[in-house]
């Protein structure tokens, strides 16, 4: 399956950085036969709606977008209504490759940075998923149940800490470009409603004015603070969350 996991779906945070229009060129290749003849779309979030930025057809595994832009932004590559992968619309020649195993975007600084992060996070996620297979193997090997739980719990804790450090470190290093707010959006989109976790509290305590004033971050924190107050009031009233 070539669709990026939910963590990276709908990654679109436009930020005006430049005052003059420049040309973008995005060249792509695919070994996924089902993409041939399909229309692909670049979409970005604008006023809480996904809007089309550009479109092209996949012909014999090749496709190309080109046009002018006046702001660096994160966009998503879509096939119909299905999100395939995120990328950054920025100056330079962007190269996209799609196959059944993975997707990658290279050729420009922010895209190189984004996909180094995506690949590292996918590697850690795969290690976490592998723990269930390890448990089955340990059981088959006749290991003590309590010992299995101890070993796997320690490994899971280390991997989860590594995952958290990766995400927090990535966002903090990119507070002042589109990558920081973009991954923050993905981090928080997994919550049922806006809340302030220890992870988010730690991030905001070291964040820059540029990051804090991003429209998505600003609105999220406003709603999260309101929700935290409501939860506190309900707990004090003995109503639960």
ZIPE-V479282 format. One line per field, one symbol per residue. phi: phi as a letter, one per 20 degrees, with the letter a starting at -180 (. if undefined). A space follows every 50 residues. Layout:
phi: ???
This chain:
phi: .deffggdflebcfcfccdcfcedccdccbdeffegneedcecceclmcf cfeabadeclmcbbdbrdbcbfbecdeddlddfeaebdebfpeeddcccf eacbccocgffffffffgffffffgfffffffffffffffenffffffff fffffffffffffffffffffffcgdbfffffffffgefeefbfbdegff gffffdfeggffefgfffffffffffffffffffffememe
